[in-house]
């Protein structure tokens, strides 16, 4: 008789639990059933608590600034092509590729209000260099981090990864003649100090216009590869470069 009463009480507890947890959203959710099963195993008279894991989304977030987007046109070519257009197409592809890799990716405007104390694994601002013909050597890409970084070793590593992987993906030559506009880029002073950031001039809109406009997928992949190199702590071989001096212009 005692055993029968115990069984009745046990079933009554289970039905009470089901009705207590009932909502249209969770009636037969995996979470609810797991909770009931835990309660059954632990103690028929005690409800097993739900444990919600706190996920740090900053550790899965990447910021991509599309240079000049929604601010100005940037460099303008004689054929009407603007730097803003080129940057946005590349940045959008980078966002899509990184999202496919499982990251949460923010596509940011040049002066996006979200840049204030922005926290992420990394942030890269995408730009393109002058559309003017400077000389025959005005082809290639540049990468720079902030002059003053809270974590210079991380900034250096992100820069090295971008230089290495972007060059391998695109075949473009790495240029070392970065400008103060790059190393003192405004976003570097706006984002959270925990966020590692860099800026890339993806190529010259004059001599590199063909690859920038006709093969944006290749350009985007080079940036993605650089970011993945940094995030996954992949090996990097420092690039040895000899280059012809290119006159610098205000950039980005």
N, C-alpha and C positions, 0 to 999 in steps of 0.2 A: 504493500500500500504506500509506504514511504517513497519507494522508487517511482511509483505512478505519479505521486504529487510532485516529485522533483522534475519529472519529465514535463508535466503540465506547466510548471513555473518556467522551465527552460524555454519551451515553445512560446509561452506568453512574452518572455523577454525578447525573443527574436522578432515577433510580430510588432511589439512596441517599438523596437529599434527601427524596423522598416518604416513604420508610420511616422516616427520622429524625423527620419532623414528624408522623407518624401518631399521632393519638389519636382516640377516638370523637367528640370535639367539634370537631376542626379539620381532619379529613381533606380536606374540600373547601371549607373556609372561604375567604372572599375574602381574608383576611389571608395565609393560607398560600400561595395561588396568586400573590398579588402578590409575596410574598417569593421564590418560585421564579423568577418572571419577571424580577425585578430581578437575581437571581443570574445568570441566563442572559445578560442584556444586559451586565452589568458584566464578569463573568469566569467562565468555566465552572468554575474551580477555587476560587472565593471565594464564600462565602455572604454575601448582602447583609444587613446588620443591620436588625432591626425597630426602628422609631422610635415610641415610645409618647408621645403628646402628653399633658402634664400639664394637667388641667382644674381651674381654680380654682372649685370649686362654690359658694364664698361669693358670687361675683359673679352667681350665678343663684338665690340663696336669698332668701326673704322670710319673716319671722316674723310670725305673727298671734296675739296673745294674746287669748283669749276671757275677758273680765273676770269675775272671781269663780269661774270654772269650777273645780270640784273643790276649792273652798275654803270658800265660803259663798254664800248666796242673793243677796247684794246687796240692792237695794231690793225690797220686797215690796208688791204692790198689794192692795187690798181684795178683788179678784176671784181672788186666789191666784197671779196672774202674778208671776214673779220676774225680776229683772234678769239673773240667771245664764242662765235659759232664753232670753231675748231675745238676749243677747250671743252665746250659742253658735250659735243658728240663723243669725245674721248672719255670724259669723266662719266658719262652715262653708261658707256660700255664697261668701264672699270667697276662701277657700282653693280652692274648686272653680273659680271664674272665673279666678284667677291661674294655676292649674295648666293650664287650657286655653290660657293665653297662653304656656305653655312654661316657667314658673318652677317651681322646687322650693320648695314652701310648707310650713312647719311650723305646725301648729295647736297652740298652747301653752296650758297651764293658767296660772292666775293666778300661782302660785308654782312654776312648772315648774323642775325642776333643770337643764334645758337652758339656762335663761336665763343661767347663770353663764358669762361670757365668750362669749356667743352672738355669732357673726359672720354677717352677712348684708348685702345691699344696704340693706335697711330693715326696721324692725320697727314695727308699729302695734298698740296695745292698744285693744280695742273695749269701750266701756262705754255705759251709758244713765243718764240723770239721774233725779232723784227722782220717785217715784210720788205724792207728796203734792201737793195743789193749793196752790201758793205765791201766785200771782196770775195774771191773764189773760196776762201777758207771759212766763210760764214755758213757753215753747215754743221750739224751735230746738236748735242744736248748738254744741259748743265743741271747739276743737282746741288742743293745747299740746305744746311740746317741753320738754326739760329746761332748767332755769334755767342750769345750767353744762354746756356741751357742748364737747367737744374740737374740733368742727368746726361752730361756730355758723351759718355760712353755709349748710351742708347742712341743718341742723335747721330753719332759717328757711324754706328752700325747700320742704322736705317739708311743713311746716305750711301754707305758702301754697298749695301744690298741693292739699292736702286741703280747706282752707277753700273754695277756688274750685270745684273739681270736685264736691265733695260738695253744696255749695249749689245748683249748677246741676242736678245729677241729682235731688235730692230736693225742691227748692223750699223747704226749711226756712231759717229765718233764722239767720245766724251770730251767736253771742253772744260777747262779749269778756270776760265775767266769769268767767275761769278761776280755779281755786282752787289753793292751795299743794299740795293733794293731787295735783293734776294735774301741775304743774311739778316737783314732787319725787317723782313716781311711782317706786315702789321698783325697777322693772325698769330704769329709766334708769341706776341705779348698779350694776347687775349685769352688763349686757351689755358686750361688747367696745367700746372707745372708737371703733373704726372703723365701728360699726353706727349708722346714723342712725335715730332713733326719735321717735315721737310717740304721743300718746294722744288718742282722740276720744270725746266724749260724744255719741252718735249722735242723741239727742233726749230729751225728757222723757217718762217713762213714764205721766204723767197726760195732758196735752193732746196729746202726739204718739203716744199708744199705738196709734192706728189704723194709721198708716203704719209704725210699728216692727213691728207684729205681722201686719198684712195685706199689706204690701208690702216684706217683707225683701229681696227681690231688688233693688228700687230702692235701698234703703239700702246693700246690699252693693256694687252697681255704683258708687255714689258714692265709696266707699272705694277700690275697684279703680281707678277713673279717677284719683283723687288719687295713688295709688302709681305708676301708669303715667306720669302727668305728671312726677313726680319722677325716675323712672328714665330716661325718654326725654328729659328736659330740655326739656319743652314750655313754651310761653309761658304766663305767668300775669299776670293783671291784678289788682292789689291791690283788695280789696273795701272799699268805703266803707259804713259802717254807722251807723245811728242807732237806738238801742234803749232800751227802757224797762228800768230796773234790776230785776233779779230777785234776790230773797234767795238767798244761796248756802248750801248745806248741805255737810256732809262728803262728799267725793267723791274718787275713785270708790268 
